[in-house]
């Protein structure tokens, strides 16, 4: 509970100095309380409910080679991994991502493998602990899934 005492002026008060920054989704509320004076008794106003919803993040990915260079094609025998960035319109997203490896270039069907949950650091993670070695020519793909946090919903990348 937070309180701020502010003087009335002509029966009203502007409490813009009592702003609140909400860092997690949930239910919140304001309630005004009047302390009273020599003419009027103390009184409490109605509850003013406020529902705060999570933000929707954007998940972007880049395939990296063993030297961490961004690539879109590689030779047979090369080892690749995914790099994931999660951005939003508020605080920097935190939490974990998992990366799925598909043996097609469309991320359809069942993933051939899925990484362990990997923590974001400043909204990004280079998932080097989930390398994939290209044993044959063809089309392959990664897809990242962000688990969400207090401020952001879960989301899946392209």
CNS distance restraints for C-alpha pairs under 8 A (distance, minus, plus):
assign (resid   4 and name CA) (resid  18 and name CA) 6.89 0.50 0.50
assign (resid   6 and name CA) (resid  13 and name CA) 7.11 0.50 0.50
assign (resid   6 and name CA) (resid  15 and name CA) 7.25 0.50 0.50
assign (resid   7 and name CA) (resid  13 and name CA) 6.79 0.50 0.50
assign (resid   8 and name CA) (resid  12 and name CA) 5.21 0.50 0.50
assign (resid   8 and name CA) (resid  13 and name CA) 5.03 0.50 0.50
assign (resid   9 and name CA) (resid  13 and name CA) 6.15 0.50 0.50
assign (resid  15 and name CA) (resid  19 and name CA) 7.71 0.50 0.50
assign (resid  22 and name CA) (resid  52 and name CA) 7.80 0.50 0.50
assign (resid  23 and name CA) (resid 150 and name CA) 7.23 0.50 0.50
assign (resid  23 and name CA) (resid 151 and name CA) 6.26 0.50 0.50
assign (resid  24 and name CA) (resid  52 and name CA) 7.56 0.50 0.50
assign (resid  24 and name CA) (resid  54 and name CA) 7.31 0.50 0.50
assign (resid  24 and name CA) (resid 150 and name CA) 4.80 0.50 0.50
assign (resid  24 and name CA) (resid 151 and name CA) 5.00 0.50 0.50
assign (resid  25 and name CA) (resid  51 and name CA) 7.64 0.50 0.50
assign (resid  25 and name CA) (resid  52 and name CA) 4.86 0.50 0.50
assign (resid  25 and name CA) (resid  53 and name CA) 4.91 0.50 0.50
assign (resid  25 and name CA) (resid  54 and name CA) 5.33 0.50 0.50
assign (resid  25 and name CA) (resid 150 and name CA) 6.29 0.50 0.50
assign (resid  25 and name CA) (resid 151 and name CA) 6.12 0.50 0.50
assign (resid  26 and name CA) (resid  51 and name CA) 5.97 0.50 0.50
assign (resid  26 and name CA) (resid  52 and name CA) 5.25 0.50 0.50
assign (resid  26 and name CA) (resid  53 and name CA) 6.68 0.50 0.50
assign (resid  27 and name CA) (resid  49 and name CA) 7.17 0.50 0.50
assign (resid  27 and name CA) (resid  50 and name CA) 5.95 0.50 0.50
assign (resid  27 and name CA) (resid  51 and name CA) 4.71 0.50 0.50
assign (resid  27 and name CA) (resid  52 and name CA) 6.24 0.50 0.50
assign (resid  28 and name CA) (resid  49 and name CA) 5.94 0.50 0.50
assign (resid  28 and name CA) (resid  50 and name CA) 5.07 0.50 0.50
assign (resid  28 and name CA) (resid  51 and name CA) 6.22 0.50 0.50
assign (resid  28 and name CA) (resid  52 and name CA) 7.45 0.50 0.50
assign (resid  29 and name CA) (resid  47 and name CA) 6.47 0.50 0.50
assign (resid  29 and name CA) (resid  48 and name CA) 5.22 0.50 0.50
assign (resid  29 and name CA) (resid  49 and name CA) 4.26 0.50 0.50
assign (resid  29 and name CA) (resid  50 and name CA) 5.32 0.50 0.50
assign (resid  30 and name CA) (resid  47 and name CA) 6.04 0.50 0.50
assign (resid  30 and name CA) (resid  48 and name CA) 5.05 0.50 0.50
assign (resid  30 and name CA) (resid  49 and name CA) 6.64 0.50 0.50
assign (resid  30 and name CA) (resid  50 and name CA) 7.95 0.50 0.50
assign (resid  31 and name CA) (resid  44 and name CA) 7.38 0.50 0.50
assign (resid  31 and name CA) (resid  45 and name CA) 5.94 0.50 0.50
assign (resid  31 and name CA) (resid  46 and name CA) 6.14 0.50 0.50
assign (resid  31 and name CA) (resid  47 and name CA) 4.93 0.50 0.50
assign (resid  31 and name CA) (resid  48 and name CA) 6.05 0.50 0.50
assign (resid  32 and name CA) (resid  44 and name CA) 6.00 0.50 0.50
assign (resid  32 and name CA) (resid  45 and name CA) 5.09 0.50 0.50
assign (resid  32 and name CA) (resid  46 and name CA) 7.40 0.50 0.50
assign (resid  32 and name CA) (resid  47 and name CA) 7.94 0.50 0.50
assign (resid  33 and name CA) (resid  42 and name CA) 7.58 0.50 0.50
assign (resid  33 and name CA) (resid  43 and name CA) 5.93 0.50 0.50
assign (resid  33 and name CA) (resid  44 and name CA) 4.27 0.50 0.50
assign (resid  33 and name CA) (resid  45 and name CA) 5.92 0.50 0.50
assign (resid  34 and name CA) (resid  42 and name CA) 5.32 0.50 0.50
assign (resid  34 and name CA) (resid  43 and name CA) 5.11 0.50 0.50
assign (resid  34 and name CA) (resid  44 and name CA) 6.00 0.50 0.50
assign (resid  34 and name CA) (resid  45 and name CA) 7.85 0.50 0.50
assign (resid  35 and name CA) (resid  41 and name CA) 7.46 0.50 0.50
assign (resid  35 and name CA) (resid  42 and name CA) 4.60 0.50 0.50
assign (resid  35 and name CA) (resid  43 and name CA) 6.77 0.50 0.50
assign (resid  36 and name CA) (resid  40 and name CA) 5.29 0.50 0.50
assign (resid  36 and name CA) (resid  41 and name CA) 4.67 0.50 0.50
assign (resid  36 and name CA) (resid  42 and name CA) 3.95 0.50 0.50
assign (resid  36 and name CA) (resid  43 and name CA) 6.99 0.50 0.50
assign (resid  37 and name CA) (resid  41 and name CA) 6.51 0.50 0.50
assign (resid  37 and name CA) (resid  42 and name CA) 7.47 0.50 0.50
assign (resid  54 and name CA) (resid 150 and name CA) 7.27 0.50 0.50
assign (resid  54 and name CA) (resid 151 and name CA) 5.06 0.50 0.50
assign (resid  54 and name CA) (resid 152 and name CA) 4.93 0.50 0.50
assign (resid  54 and name CA) (resid 153 and name CA) 5.74 0.50 0.50
assign (resid  55 and name CA) (resid  88 and name CA) 7.27 0.50 0.50
assign (resid  55 and name CA) (resid  89 and name CA) 7.46 0.50 0.50
assign (resid  55 and name CA) (resid  90 and name CA) 7.79 0.50 0.50
assign (resid  55 and name CA) (resid 151 and name CA) 6.03 0.50 0.50
assign (resid  55 and name CA) (resid 152 and name CA) 4.64 0.50 0.50
assign (resid  55 and name CA) (resid 153 and name CA) 6.15 0.50 0.50
assign (resid  56 and name CA) (resid  88 and name CA) 6.83 0.50 0.50
assign (resid  56 and name CA) (resid 152 and name CA) 5.69 0.50 0.50
assign (resid  56 and name CA) (resid 153 and name CA) 5.58 0.50 0.50
assign (resid  56 and name CA) (resid 154 and name CA) 7.75 0.50 0.50
assign (resid  56 and name CA) (resid 155 and name CA) 7.57 0.50 0.50
assign (resid  57 and name CA) (resid  86 and name CA) 6.46 0.50 0.50
assign (resid  57 and name CA) (resid  87 and name CA) 5.58 0.50 0.50
assign (resid  57 and name CA) (resid  88 and name CA) 4.62 0.50 0.50
assign (resid  57 and name CA) (resid  89 and name CA) 7.57 0.50 0.50
assign (resid  57 and name CA) (resid  93 and name CA) 7.73 0.50 0.50
assign (resid  57 and name CA) (resid 152 and name CA) 6.18 0.50 0.50
assign (resid  57 and name CA) (resid 153 and name CA) 6.91 0.50 0.50
assign (resid  57 and name CA) (resid 154 and name CA) 7.72 0.50 0.50
assign (resid  57 and name CA) (resid 155 and name CA) 6.75 0.50 0.50
assign (resid  58 and name CA) (resid  86 and name CA) 5.60 0.50 0.50
assign (resid  58 and name CA) (resid  87 and name CA) 5.29 0.50 0.50
assign (resid  58 and name CA) (resid  88 and name CA) 6.27 0.50 0.50
assign (resid  58 and name CA) (resid 155 and name CA) 7.26 0.50 0.50
assign (resid  58 and name CA) (resid 157 and name CA) 7.33 0.50 0.50
assign (resid  59 and name CA) (resid  84 and name CA) 7.04 0.50 0.50
assign (resid  59 and name CA) (resid  85 and name CA) 5.86 0.50 0.50
assign (resid  59 and name CA) (resid  86 and name CA) 4.59 0.50 0.50
assign (resid  59 and name CA) (resid  87 and name CA) 6.67 0.50 0.50
assign (resid  59 and name CA) (resid 144 and name CA) 7.43 0.50 0.50
assign (resid  59 and name CA) (resid 145 and name CA) 7.83 0.50 0.50
assign (resid  59 and name CA) (resid 146 and name CA) 7.29 0.50 0.50
assign (resid  59 and name CA) (resid 155 and name CA) 6.83 0.50 0.50
assign (resid  59 and name CA) (resid 156 and name CA) 6.39 0.50 0.50
assign (resid  59 and name CA) (resid 157 and name CA) 4.64 0.50 0.50
assign (resid  59 and name CA) (resid 158 and name CA) 7.56 0.50 0.50
assign (resid  60 and name CA) (resid  84 and name CA) 5.87 0.50 0.50
assign (resid  60 and name CA) (resid  85 and name CA) 5.28 0.50 0.50
assign (resid  60 and name CA) (resid  86 and name CA) 6.43 0.50 0.50
assign (resid  60 and name CA) (resid 157 and name CA) 5.69 0.50 0.50
assign (resid  60 and name CA) (resid 158 and name CA) 6.96 0.50 0.50
assign (resid  61 and name CA) (resid  82 and name CA) 6.65 0.50 0.50
assign (resid  61 and name CA) (resid  83 and name CA) 5.51 0.50 0.50
assign (resid  61 and name CA) (resid  84 and name CA) 4.54 0.50 0.50
assign (resid  61 and name CA) (resid  85 and name CA) 6.25 0.50 0.50
assign (resid  61 and name CA) (resid 143 and name CA) 7.78 0.50 0.50
assign (resid  61 and name CA) (resid 144 and name CA) 7.17 0.50 0.50
assign (resid  61 and name CA) (resid 157 and name CA) 7.02 0.50 0.50
assign (resid  61 and name CA) (resid 158 and name CA) 7.57 0.50 0.50
assign (resid  62 and name CA) (resid  70 and name CA) 6.18 0.50 0.50
assign (resid  62 and name CA) (resid  71 and name CA) 7.54 0.50 0.50
assign (resid  62 and name CA) (resid  82 and name CA) 5.87 0.50 0.50
assign (resid  62 and name CA) (resid  83 and name CA) 5.17 0.50 0.50
assign (resid  62 and name CA) (resid  84 and name CA) 6.65 0.50 0.50
assign (resid  63 and name CA) (resid  70 and name CA) 5.64 0.50 0.50
assign (resid  63 and name CA) (resid  71 and name CA) 5.71 0.50 0.50
assign (resid  63 and name CA) (resid  72 and name CA) 6.82 0.50 0.50
assign (resid  63 and name CA) (resid  80 and name CA) 6.74 0.50 0.50
assign (resid  63 and name CA) (resid  81 and name CA) 5.86 0.50 0.50
assign (resid  63 and name CA) (resid  82 and name CA) 4.62 0.50 0.50
assign (resid  63 and name CA) (resid  83 and name CA) 6.13 0.50 0.50
assign (resid  63 and name CA) (resid 142 and name CA) 7.77 0.50 0.50
assign (resid  64 and name CA) (resid  68 and name CA) 4.91 0.50 0.50
assign (resid  64 and name CA) (resid  69 and name CA) 5.15 0.50 0.50
assign (resid  64 and name CA) (resid  70 and name CA) 4.54 0.50 0.50
assign (resid  64 and name CA) (resid  71 and name CA) 5.70 0.50 0.50
assign (resid  64 and name CA) (resid  80 and name CA) 5.61 0.50 0.50
assign (resid  64 and name CA) (resid  81 and name CA) 5.40 0.50 0.50
assign (resid  64 and name CA) (resid  82 and name CA) 5.88 0.50 0.50
assign (resid  64 and name CA) (resid  83 and name CA) 6.73 0.50 0.50
assign (resid  65 and name CA) (resid  69 and name CA) 5.54 0.50 0.50
assign (resid  65 and name CA) (resid  70 and name CA) 6.67 0.50 0.50
assign (resid  65 and name CA) (resid  71 and name CA) 6.61 0.50 0.50
assign (resid  65 and name CA) (resid  78 and name CA) 7.45 0.50 0.50
assign (resid  65 and name CA) (resid  79 and name CA) 6.17 0.50 0.50
assign (resid  65 and name CA) (resid  80 and name CA) 4.57 0.50 0.50
assign (resid  65 and name CA) (resid  81 and name CA) 6.54 0.50 0.50
assign (resid  66 and name CA) (resid  78 and name CA) 7.80 0.50 0.50
assign (resid  66 and name CA) (resid  79 and name CA) 5.89 0.50 0.50
assign (resid  66 and name CA) (resid  80 and name CA) 6.01 0.50 0.50
assign (resid  66 and name CA) (resid  81 and name CA) 7.64 0.50 0.50
assign (resid  74 and name CA) (resid  78 and name CA) 6.35 0.50 0.50
assign (resid  75 and name CA) (resid 134 and name CA) 7.50 0.50 0.50
assign (resid  75 and name CA) (resid 137 and name CA) 7.57 0.50 0.50
assign (resid  76 and name CA) (resid 134 and name CA) 5.24 0.50 0.50
assign (resid  76 and name CA) (resid 135 and name CA) 5.70 0.50 0.50
assign (resid  76 and name CA) (resid 136 and name CA) 5.58 0.50 0.50
assign (resid  76 and name CA) (resid 137 and name CA) 5.88 0.50 0.50
assign (resid  77 and name CA) (resid 133 and name CA) 5.98 0.50 0.50
assign (resid  77 and name CA) (resid 134 and name CA) 5.05 0.50 0.50
assign (resid  77 and name CA) (resid 135 and name CA) 5.49 0.50 0.50
assign (resid  77 and name CA) (resid 136 and name CA) 7.58 0.50 0.50
assign (resid  78 and name CA) (resid 133 and name CA) 5.64 0.50 0.50
assign (resid  78 and name CA) (resid 134 and name CA) 5.56 0.50 0.50
assign (resid  79 and name CA) (resid 131 and name CA) 6.27 0.50 0.50
assign (resid  79 and name CA) (resid 132 and name CA) 5.43 0.50 0.50
assign (resid  79 and name CA) (resid 133 and name CA) 4.23 0.50 0.50
assign (resid  79 and name CA) (resid 134 and name CA) 6.28 0.50 0.50
assign (resid  80 and name CA) (resid 131 and name CA) 5.54 0.50 0.50
assign (resid  80 and name CA) (resid 132 and name CA) 5.31 0.50 0.50
assign (resid  80 and name CA) (resid 133 and name CA) 6.37 0.50 0.50
assign (resid  80 and name CA) (resid 134 and name CA) 7.75 0.50 0.50
assign (resid  81 and name CA) (resid 126 and name CA) 7.79 0.50 0.50
assign (resid  81 and name CA) (resid 127 and name CA) 6.21 0.50 0.50
assign (resid  81 and name CA) (resid 128 and name CA) 5.86 0.50 0.50
assign (resid  81 and name CA) (resid 130 and name CA) 6.23 0.50 0.50
assign (resid  81 and name CA) (resid 131 and name CA) 4.72 0.50 0.50
assign (resid  81 and name CA) (resid 132 and name CA) 6.18 0.50 0.50
assign (resid  82 and name CA) (resid  99 and name CA) 7.45 0.50 0.50
assign (resid  82 and name CA) (resid 126 and name CA) 6.37 0.50 0.50
assign (resid  82 and name CA) (resid 127 and name CA) 5.54 0.50 0.50
assign (resid  82 and name CA) (resid 128 and name CA) 7.32 0.50 0.50
assign (resid  82 and name CA) (resid 130 and name CA) 7.88 0.50 0.50
assign (resid  82 and name CA) (resid 131 and name CA) 7.94 0.50 0.50
assign (resid  82 and name CA) (resid 142 and name CA) 6.77 0.50 0.50
assign (resid  83 and name CA) (resid 124 and name CA) 7.51 0.50 0.50
assign (resid  83 and name CA) (resid 125 and name CA) 5.87 0.50 0.50
assign (resid  83 and name CA) (resid 126 and name CA) 4.21 0.50 0.50
assign (resid  83 and name CA) (resid 127 and name CA) 5.70 0.50 0.50
assign (resid  84 and name CA) (resid 124 and name CA) 5.57 0.50 0.50
assign (resid  84 and name CA) (resid 125 and name CA) 5.36 0.50 0.50
assign (resid  84 and name CA) (resid 126 and name CA) 6.27 0.50 0.50
assign (resid  84 and name CA) (resid 127 and name CA) 7.50 0.50 0.50
assign (resid  84 and name CA) (resid 144 and name CA) 6.97 0.50 0.50
assign (resid  85 and name CA) (resid 123 and name CA) 5.73 0.50 0.50
assign (resid  85 and name CA) (resid 124 and name CA) 4.29 0.50 0.50
assign (resid  85 and name CA) (resid 125 and name CA) 6.62 0.50 0.50
assign (resid  86 and name CA) (resid  93 and name CA) 6.40 0.50 0.50
assign (resid  86 and name CA) (resid 123 and name CA) 5.15 0.50 0.50
assign (resid  86 and name CA) (resid 124 and name CA) 6.21 0.50 0.50
assign (resid  86 and name CA) (resid 146 and name CA) 7.67 0.50 0.50
assign (resid  87 and name CA) (resid  92 and name CA) 6.62 0.50 0.50
assign (resid  87 and name CA) (resid  93 and name CA) 6.38 0.50 0.50
assign (resid  87 and name CA) (resid 123 and name CA) 6.39 0.50 0.50
assign (resid  88 and name CA) (resid  92 and name CA) 6.63 0.50 0.50
assign (resid  88 and name CA) (resid  93 and name CA) 6.73 0.50 0.50
assign (resid  88 and name CA) (resid 152 and name CA) 7.82 0.50 0.50
assign (resid  91 and name CA) (resid 151 and name CA) 7.68 0.50 0.50
assign (resid  92 and name CA) (resid 122 and name CA) 6.43 0.50 0.50
assign (resid  92 and name CA) (resid 123 and name CA) 5.85 0.50 0.50
assign (resid  93 and name CA) (resid 120 and name CA) 7.84 0.50 0.50
assign (resid  93 and name CA) (resid 122 and name CA) 7.39 0.50 0.50
assign (resid  93 and name CA) (resid 123 and name CA) 5.35 0.50 0.50
assign (resid  93 and name CA) (resid 148 and name CA) 7.68 0.50 0.50
assign (resid  93 and name CA) (resid 149 and name CA) 7.02 0.50 0.50
assign (resid  93 and name CA) (resid 151 and name CA) 7.46 0.50 0.50
assign (resid  93 and name CA) (resid 152 and name CA) 6.77 0.50 0.50
assign (resid  94 and name CA) (resid 119 and name CA) 7.55 0.50 0.50
assign (resid  94 and name CA) (resid 120 and name CA) 5.76 0.50 0.50
assign (resid  94 and name CA) (resid 121 and name CA) 7.18 0.50 0.50
assign (resid  94 and name CA) (resid 122 and name CA) 7.25 0.50 0.50
assign (resid  94 and name CA) (resid 123 and name CA) 6.16 0.50 0.50
assign (resid  94 and name CA) (resid 148 and name CA) 7.44 0.50 0.50
assign (resid  94 and name CA) (resid 149 and name CA) 6.13 0.50 0.50
assign (resid  95 and name CA) (resid 119 and name CA) 5.62 0.50 0.50
assign (resid  95 and name CA) (resid 120 and name CA) 5.81 0.50 0.50
assign (resid  95 and name CA) (resid 146 and name CA) 7.72 0.50 0.50
assign (resid  95 and name CA) (resid 147 and name CA) 6.70 0.50 0.50
assign (resid  95 and name CA) (resid 148 and name CA) 6.24 0.50 0.50
assign (resid  95 and name CA) (resid 149 and name CA) 5.73 0.50 0.50
assign (resid  96 and name CA) (resid 117 and name CA) 5.61 0.50 0.50
assign (resid  96 and name CA) (resid 118 and name CA) 5.11 0.50 0.50
assign (resid  96 and name CA) (resid 119 and name CA) 4.29 0.50 0.50
assign (resid  96 and name CA) (resid 120 and name CA) 5.73 0.50 0.50
assign (resid  96 and name CA) (resid 146 and name CA) 6.08 0.50 0.50
assign (resid  96 and name CA) (resid 147 and name CA) 5.70 0.50 0.50
assign (resid  96 and name CA) (resid 148 and name CA) 7.34 0.50 0.50
assign (resid  97 and name CA) (resid 117 and name CA) 5.46 0.50 0.50
assign (resid  97 and name CA) (resid 118 and name CA) 5.33 0.50 0.50
assign (resid  97 and name CA) (resid 119 and name CA) 6.46 0.50 0.50
assign (resid  97 and name CA) (resid 120 and name CA) 7.11 0.50 0.50
assign (resid  97 and name CA) (resid 144 and name CA) 6.51 0.50 0.50
assign (resid  97 and name CA) (resid 145 and name CA) 5.39 0.50 0.50
assign (resid  97 and name CA) (resid 146 and name CA) 4.39 0.50 0.50
assign (resid  97 and name CA) (resid 147 and name CA) 5.97 0.50 0.50
assign (resid  98 and name CA) (resid 114 and name CA) 6.84 0.50 0.50
assign (resid  98 and name CA) (resid 115 and name CA) 5.46 0.50 0.50
assign (resid  98 and name CA) (resid 116 and name CA) 6.00 0.50 0.50
assign (resid  98 and name CA) (resid 117 and name CA) 4.86 0.50 0.50
assign (resid  98 and name CA) (resid 118 and name CA) 6.25 0.50 0.50
assign (resid  98 and name CA) (resid 144 and name CA) 5.74 0.50 0.50
assign (resid  98 and name CA) (resid 145 and name CA) 5.33 0.50 0.50
assign (resid  98 and name CA) (resid 146 and name CA) 6.71 0.50 0.50
assign (resid  98 and name CA) (resid 147 and name CA) 8.00 0.50 0.50
assign (resid  99 and name CA) (resid 114 and name CA) 5.64 0.50 0.50
assign (resid  99 and name CA) (resid 115 and name CA) 5.26 0.50 0.50
assign (resid  99 and name CA) (resid 116 and name CA) 7.82 0.50 0.50
assign (resid  99 and name CA) (resid 127 and name CA) 7.94 0.50 0.50
assign (resid  99 and name CA) (resid 142 and name CA) 6.53 0.50 0.50
assign (resid  99 and name CA) (resid 143 and name CA) 5.61 0.50 0.50
assign (resid  99 and name CA) (resid 144 and name CA) 4.37 0.50 0.50
assign (resid  99 and name CA) (resid 145 and name CA) 6.29 0.50 0.50
assign (resid 100 and name CA) (resid 111 and name CA) 5.84 0.50 0.50
assign (resid 100 and name CA) (resid 112 and name CA) 7.48 0.50 0.50
assign (resid 100 and name CA) (resid 113 and name CA) 5.80 0.50 0.50
assign (resid 100 and name CA) (resid 114 and name CA) 4.22 0.50 0.50
assign (resid 100 and name CA) (resid 115 and name CA) 6.35 0.50 0.50
assign (resid 100 and name CA) (resid 142 and name CA) 5.53 0.50 0.50
assign (resid 100 and name CA) (resid 143 and name CA) 5.25 0.50 0.50
assign (resid 100 and name CA) (resid 144 and name CA) 6.36 0.50 0.50
assign (resid 101 and name CA) (resid 107 and name CA) 7.86 0.50 0.50
assign (resid 101 and name CA) (resid 111 and name CA) 5.55 0.50 0.50
assign (resid 101 and name CA) (resid 112 and name CA) 5.66 0.50 0.50
assign (resid 101 and name CA) (resid 113 and name CA) 5.25 0.50 0.50
assign (resid 101 and name CA) (resid 114 and name CA) 6.15 0.50 0.50
assign (resid 101 and name CA) (resid 132 and name CA) 7.96 0.50 0.50
assign (resid 101 and name CA) (resid 140 and name CA) 7.55 0.50 0.50
assign (resid 101 and name CA) (resid 141 and name CA) 5.97 0.50 0.50
assign (resid 101 and name CA) (resid 142 and name CA) 4.75 0.50 0.50
assign (resid 101 and name CA) (resid 143 and name CA) 6.81 0.50 0.50
assign (resid 102 and name CA) (resid 106 and name CA) 7.81 0.50 0.50
assign (resid 102 and name CA) (resid 107 and name CA) 5.61 0.50 0.50
assign (resid 102 and name CA) (resid 108 and name CA) 7.45 0.50 0.50
assign (resid 102 and name CA) (resid 110 and name CA) 7.43 0.50 0.50
assign (resid 102 and name CA) (resid 111 and name CA) 4.85 0.50 0.50
assign (resid 102 and name CA) (resid 112 and name CA) 5.37 0.50 0.50
assign (resid 102 and name CA) (resid 113 and name CA) 7.28 0.50 0.50
assign (resid 102 and name CA) (resid 140 and name CA) 5.71 0.50 0.50
assign (resid 102 and name CA) (resid 141 and name CA) 5.13 0.50 0.50
assign (resid 102 and name CA) (resid 142 and name CA) 6.15 0.50 0.50
assign (resid 103 and name CA) (resid 111 and name CA) 7.54 0.50 0.50
assign (resid 103 and name CA) (resid 112 and name CA) 6.52 0.50 0.50
assign (resid 103 and name CA) (resid 139 and name CA) 6.69 0.50 0.50
assign (resid 103 and name CA) (resid 140 and name CA) 4.69 0.50 0.50
assign (resid 103 and name CA) (resid 141 and name CA) 6.65 0.50 0.50
assign (resid 104 and name CA) (resid 108 and name CA) 7.36 0.50 0.50
assign (resid 104 and name CA) (resid 138 and name CA) 7.58 0.50 0.50
assign (resid 104 and name CA) (resid 139 and name CA) 5.00 0.50 0.50
assign (resid 104 and name CA) (resid 140 and name CA) 4.43 0.50 0.50
assign (resid 104 and name CA) (resid 141 and name CA) 6.12 0.50 0.50
assign (resid 105 and name CA) (resid 139 and name CA) 4.62 0.50 0.50
assign (resid 105 and name CA) (resid 140 and name CA) 4.45 0.50 0.50
assign (resid 105 and name CA) (resid 141 and name CA) 4.88 0.50 0.50
assign (resid 106 and name CA) (resid 140 and name CA) 7.68 0.50 0.50
assign (resid 106 and name CA) (resid 141 and name CA) 6.59 0.50 0.50
assign (resid 107 and name CA) (resid 111 and name CA) 7.46 0.50 0.50
assign (resid 107 and name CA) (resid 141 and name CA) 6.00 0.50 0.50
assign (resid 107 and name CA) (resid 142 and name CA) 6.91 0.50 0.50
assign (resid 107 and name CA) (resid 143 and name CA) 6.66 0.50 0.50
assign (resid 115 and name CA) (resid 129 and name CA) 7.98 0.50 0.50
assign (resid 115 and name CA) (resid 130 and name CA) 5.83 0.50 0.50
assign (resid 118 and name CA) (resid 125 and name CA) 7.48 0.50 0.50
assign (resid 118 and name CA) (resid 127 and name CA) 7.26 0.50 0.50
assign (resid 119 and name CA) (resid 125 and name CA) 7.00 0.50 0.50
assign (resid 120 and name CA) (resid 124 and name CA) 5.10 0.50 0.50
assign (resid 120 and name CA) (resid 125 and name CA) 5.16 0.50 0.50
assign (resid 121 and name CA) (resid 125 and name CA) 6.17 0.50 0.50
assign (resid 127 and name CA) (resid 131 and name CA) 7.68 0.50 0.50
assign (resid 143 and name CA) (resid 156 and name CA) 7.34 0.50 0.50
assign (resid 143 and name CA) (resid 157 and name CA) 6.01 0.50 0.50
assign (resid 143 and name CA) (resid 158 and name CA) 6.27 0.50 0.50
assign (resid 144 and name CA) (resid 156 and name CA) 5.85 0.50 0.50
assign (resid 144 and name CA) (resid 157 and name CA) 5.26 0.50 0.50
assign (resid 144 and name CA) (resid 158 and name CA) 7.60 0.50 0.50
assign (resid 145 and name CA) (resid 154 and name CA) 7.48 0.50 0.50
assign (resid 145 and name CA) (resid 155 and name CA) 5.91 0.50 0.50
assign (resid 145 and name CA) (resid 156 and name CA) 4.30 0.50 0.50
assign (resid 145 and name CA) (resid 157 and name CA) 6.21 0.50 0.50
assign (resid 146 and name CA) (resid 154 and name CA) 5.32 0.50 0.50
assign (resid 146 and name CA) (resid 155 and name CA) 5.16 0.50 0.50
assign (resid 146 and name CA) (resid 156 and name CA) 6.02 0.50 0.50
assign (resid 146 and name CA) (resid 157 and name CA) 7.94 0.50 0.50
assign (resid 147 and name CA) (resid 153 and name CA) 7.44 0.50 0.50
assign (resid 147 and name CA) (resid 154 and name CA) 4.63 0.50 0.50
assign (resid 147 and name CA) (resid 155 and name CA) 6.86 0.50 0.50
assign (resid 148 and name CA) (resid 152 and name CA) 5.19 0.50 0.50
assign (resid 148 and name CA) (resid 153 and name CA) 4.72 0.50 0.50
assign (resid 148 and name CA) (resid 154 and name CA) 4.06 0.50 0.50
assign (resid 148 and name CA) (resid 155 and name CA) 7.09 0.50 0.50
assign (resid 149 and name CA) (resid 153 and name CA) 6.65 0.50 0.50
assign (resid 149 and name CA) (resid 154 and name CA) 7.61 0.50 0.50
